[in-house]
Each structure stands twice: as C-alpha cells, then as structure tokens.
Amino acid sequence: MNPETAHELTLAGLRMADRMNLIPCFAKSRVEDPVTVMGIRFPNRVGLAAGMDKEANTFAAFGHLGFGSVEVGTLTPRPQPGNPKPRLFRCIPQQAIINHMGINNPGVEEGVENISAVSNFNGVLGVNISKNKTTPNDEARMDYLECLRAVWNVADYVTINFSCPNVPNLCDLAKAASAADLLASLKSEQANLSNETGRYVPIAMKVSPDMNEGQIHELANVFLDCQLDGLICSNTTTTRQGVEGHPAAAQSGGMSGKPLYNRANETLEAFAKELQGNIPIIGVGGIMSAEDAVTKVKLGASLVQLYSGFIYHGPDLVYRAAKAIKEQCPVERVS
C-alpha cells in the first residue's frame, strides 16, 4: 500500500479503536515512570514525535498506546497542502523512511479546534509550530508568534520547528543570528502570555542533525543566552548514509529511521556537552529498540521520542522502551 495512504488509514483506524475502547486489546498498559522536565510532569519518558499526528486529532489514541507524551503538528498559521505526491517512501530493509511532505496541515485554527474537542487524553501534549511555506524568512517571526498565541491555552509545551528540510530555506532560520532574533521574540511573547493567562508554557526548539561542531556551539550559546526551556534533538537528515542503492534514496526530503541513529546521537551528545544540563534535551532519531532509547538517555536526553521505530515495530516498542528506561535510568538522573 502507498505509505501515505497506509498512514491515513492507520490513524483513522486508531481513532475508531479508541472510540470503541479497543486499544487495550492490542496494547500494553502505560509504563508509569513519572518525571518532571521543563516544569511539566511527564507520566513516562517515551513520547511520540511530531509529524505522525499532523492534524492533532489522534493524540488521545496514541496516549492510550502507552506514550507519556504526544507532540502534534507541525501546524502553521494557514492551512497548506504540502508538496506534490508521492512524497513518502519506505526503505524497508534499512528500516528507514524518506519524506518530502512539506508540512501539510489544516492550519493552526483547525488544529486548536481538534485539540479542544478531545477530552480523554491523559498525557503531556506538545504542539509543534512553524511558518507557512509562502512566508518569507524575514517575516517568519510573525507566523511563529501567531501560532504561539493560538496554541497557548491548549499546549503543555510548544516546539519551534525551524529545521525541517522539506520547506525551502527554512533551515536558514537556524543560523545563529536568525535563531537568536526568533527566539528572543518568542521568549518575549511567552512572558507576555504568561502574565496575561497565569500559566507558563515552555518553548522547545527542534534542531537538525546535519550541523557541524561550530554550528552546534553557536546555537547552544543562543539557547543558553535566551534561556530556552527545552531542546529536541533531532529532526530528519538530508544525507542518505545507510540507504545507498535503495531506489527511494534518490528522492528529496528528510530521512528518519535506523540510519539516522548514529548521526542523531552525535548531535545529541554534542549539545549535551555544550549545554551542561542547563537545558533539558529530548532525544529523537533512529530509536528502533529499547536499548536505543536507553542510550539516548545515557547520552544526556531527559526524554525520548519515537517515530519511525513505532511505524516499523508497533506499540510494543513504546512499552519496552519506557520499561527499559525506568529500570536502567533512575528518575534521579533526570533534571
């Protein structure tokens, strides 16, 4: 089956199974391993990465599969269809996925409506936001601020996506000077909204795994100077190391899955060294086993997120990863 069609049918099936209370029939109970990160109490340290629930209408079902947190989106101010199809490709022998989706989503207004309609989610909800493809980078700040205001009352934390390789020039916002300007604006608005509403919503930023040491050092200093609440490390890669020779390797877009694991870990370890525990890190990229998840925590991640591993190995990976982290990485290690 076409991967995007399979994705849509799976999410529809999950929503139906959740409404009928059937998920306990095929998924183990959630591992309870509570930890406080970014000032938020997470039921366990395994979350679902952004990009799976793009419309923010299936997160309750994912929560019932054992995830302690779910990050929905990416949402943009206006709806956008994304890039032309086909735009999602499997590299099954390598357990990889290549996507050129282009941040297709219904827009932040509908996304917030979808979130508000859900009453049976018992985890932590992150909302991933970005600018519209048609918004020039010098006006991107306004798109992010609009989304931040829109999701403030429904999000437990907000992630700034400025590292998706599937939107032209978006990654230019991750250059130190641009990132500093964007983050300063977001932190200022965060303070204003916190004063107005009486609630504090942490801001995380999701970085690319394709940076060199100098870029990591510069960005880490920006994050420290601006007192970023959390770092998500990392997004998909534009490299094709590990899938050479596969027909899908010629497709443009970002690659996730097993071949990303080492590169994502190197980026995670480098940021952990730079940040020295002052900003918590959520480790993402290539987690295909419980041991992979434990390694992320030992490298400096306070939390981990799954995406491709969940697609290839199913909900049992959520349970095994959360259980292994609980047993091998005591909560006292996590800030």
N, C-alpha and C positions, 0 to 999 in steps of 0.2 A: 504494500500500500504506500502511496505517496506520503512522505514523512509529515508534511503539514496537515494533510487530511487525517492521518492517524492521530496527530496531536489534538486536533479539534474534536474528534470523536471520543478520544480518551477523556478529555476534560468534561465533555457533555455526559459521558457515562459516569464519571466520578460525581458530578453534581446530582445525577439521578440516584446513584447509590447512597449518597449522603442524605438525600431527602427521605429515602426508604429505610435509613438506618442499617444499611447492609455492609458498610465498610468494616465493622468489627468481624465480619465473617472471613475476610481475607487479609486483614492487617492486625499485627500485634498491638497491644496497648502501649501507649506512650511511655517511654522511659522517663521517670521523674528524677531529674538531676538539676535542681534549681540553682541559678547563678545570677548575680547582678552585674550587668555590663552596660555602660553608658547611663547608669542610673535606673535601668529597667530590669525587672526580674524576669528572666527567661526560664521557662519550665525545664528545658534541657538545652544542650549546646549545639544541636543539629538543626539547621534551618534549610528552607528551600530558597534557592537563589532567584533573583528577578529574571523575567523572560519566559517563565513557564505559565504564569497566570497574568497574561498581558492585559486582560480586561477587568481584572480584580473581581471576578465573580465565582472563583472556585477555591479560594483560600481556606474556607471552613472545611471543605473536604480534605484538603491537604493536611490541615491541622489534625484531623481525625486519623490520618495515616501515621501519626507519630512525630511529626515535626514540632519542635518547640517554638519555631517562628517561621513565618512565610513573608517573603518580600514580593509584592505585586508590582506590575508595570513592566516596562517603563511607560509612564504617562507623560504626555506633552500638552501644552495649553489647548491646541486644536487637534481634532481627530486627524490621523494620517494613515493612508493605506499601506505604506511601506513600499518596498522595492518590488519590481515585477516578479511574478512566479515563473519557474520554480526558484525557490530561494532557501530551501532547507535540504540538507544532504547528509546521509549516513555513511560513515566509513566503518562498517560493522566489524571486520577483522581487527581493526585497530581500536575499537570502542571509542570512536570519535564522532563528532557532529560538526559540520560546517554550516553556518547560517549567514545569509545575507538579507535578513528580514527587513531591516531599515526602520526599526522601532515602530512597527504597525501597532496602533492602539486607538481606542474610541475617543480619546481626549480626556482631559482631567475632570471635566464636569461629569461626564457619564461614569468615569471611574469612581469618583466620590459617591455618586448615587448608588452604584453597585455595592460599594463597601458599606454604605449606610443601611442597605437592605438586609445585611447579614446580621444575625443575632446569636448564632451558635458557634462562634469561633472562640476558642479558649487558649489562644497562644499570643505571641507578640507579632504585631503587624507592621512591617516596614513598607514604605511606599517609595518606589524608585521614580525619579522625575528627570526630564531632560528638555532641551529646546526642540522646537519644530525644525524639520529639515530645511524649510524655506526661510527660516530666520537667520540673518547673517550673524556671524560670531560677535561683531561689535554691538549687537543688540540682544545677545543671548541672555544677558543678566536679567532682562525684563521677563523673559519666558520662565526662567528658573524661579524668580520671585513670585510670579503669578501662580505657578504650580505649588510653591511652598505655602502660600496663603490658602490655596484651595484645599490642600490635604491636611492642613494643620490640625483640625479637630477630629480627624479620623485615623491619623497615623500615630503609631507609637514611636517610630523614628522615620526620618526621611533620608533617602540616599540620592546623592547627586551623581548622575551618570554623565560624565564628560570624557568617557574613554571607549565608547562603542565604535568599533571600526567600520560599521555599516552605514554611517552617516558622513557624508563628505565634510572634511575639515573639522569635525567635532573634536578630535583628539588635540587640535591646536589649542583648545582651551586648557589643556593640561600642562602647557608650558608655564613655568614658574610665575612669571609676571601676570599672565592671564588668570591663572588659578588663584593667585593672591587677591586680585581685584574681585573676582567672582565670589570667593569665599568671604571676603570682608563684607560684601553687600548682603550675602546670605546670613552671616552671623549678626549683622546689624538688624536685619528684619526679624531674625529669630528672637532677639532681645525685645523688640517692639511687640511681637505677637505674644511672647511670654508674659509681658507686663499687662497686655490687654486681656488675655484669656485666663491667666493664673495657672497655666500649665507649660511645662518645658518639654519641647520635642527635640531630641538630639538630631544632629546632622552628621551623616557619614558621607564619605566620598569614595567612589569606586574607581580604582586605577587600572591601568593597562599593565600586562606582564611584559610588554615589549620595550621597556625603558632601560637605559644603561645606568651605571652607577652614579654618574654625575646628575642625571635627571632625577633619580631617586633621592639623592642627597638634597637637591634644591627643593623638590616638592615636600620632603619631610620637614624641612625648615619652615616652609609656608604653613604646613599643617600645625606645627608647634606654635608658630607666631600667632596664628589666628585661633588657636585653641579649638581645633576640630574635635568633635565628640567621638568619632569613630572612623576607621579606615576599612574598606572592603578590598581585599587583595586576592584575586584579581579578575579582570574581565577576560574576554576571549583574545586569542592571539592571531595575528595575521601571518605568522610563519606556518609552514607545512611540515615541520620536522616530525617524523613519526608516521606520516601518511604518504610518503613519497611513492609514486607509482599507482596510487589509487585514482580511479577516474574522477572522483569528486575533488581531488587535490587541486585541480585547475580552476575550481570555482572561486570567485572572490568572496570575501567575508571573513568572519571570525571563527576560529576553531576552538572547540571545547572538548572535554573528554580526557581519556588516559594520556594521550601525547602531550597535553598541556601541563601535566602534573609537576614535572621537574622544573620547568620554567616558572610556573606559578609559585612553587616552593622557594625558588631562589629569590624571587621578588619579595615574597613574604619575609624571608629571613633577613633580607637587606633592609626592609622597612622596620622590622623589629629591632634591628641593631641601631638604626638611626633614631627611633622614637623612644627607646629605652623604657618602655612600659607606660609612657605618659599619655598615649592614645591607644585604646584597645583596637585590636585588629580582628576582622572576620576573614577567615581563610577560605578561599574558593578556588576551584580549578583542579580537575582531574581526580577527584576522590571516587575511587571505584571499589574500595573495601574499607572495613572498619579500621584496619591498620593505617590506611592512608589518612583517615580522619584524625587518628591519634597523633600521627606525625605532624600534621598541621598545628595541633595544639602544642606539641613539644617544641615546635619551631617558633612559637610566640603568639599563636592565634587564641583569642579568648572564646570565639565561637567559630563554627564552620558552616558552610552552605553546600548543598548538593544541587546538581542539575543533570548533567549527562549520566553520572553514575546512577541516579534514580531512574532514568529512562532505560538504561541497559540492565539494571539489577533489581528494580522494583522496590516496593515499600519495605521489604525485609532489610535492605541496606540501611534505612533510616534507624530501625531498631538496633541492628548490630553496631552501627557507628556510635549511637548515643550510649549504648551499654558499655562499649569498649572505652569510650572517653570517661564515663563515670567511674569505671573500675581502675583505669590506668592513669588518669589525670585528676587527682582530687580537686575539689572545688577551691580549696585554699590556694591553689596555684593560679587561679584566675582572678584578675582585677576587674 
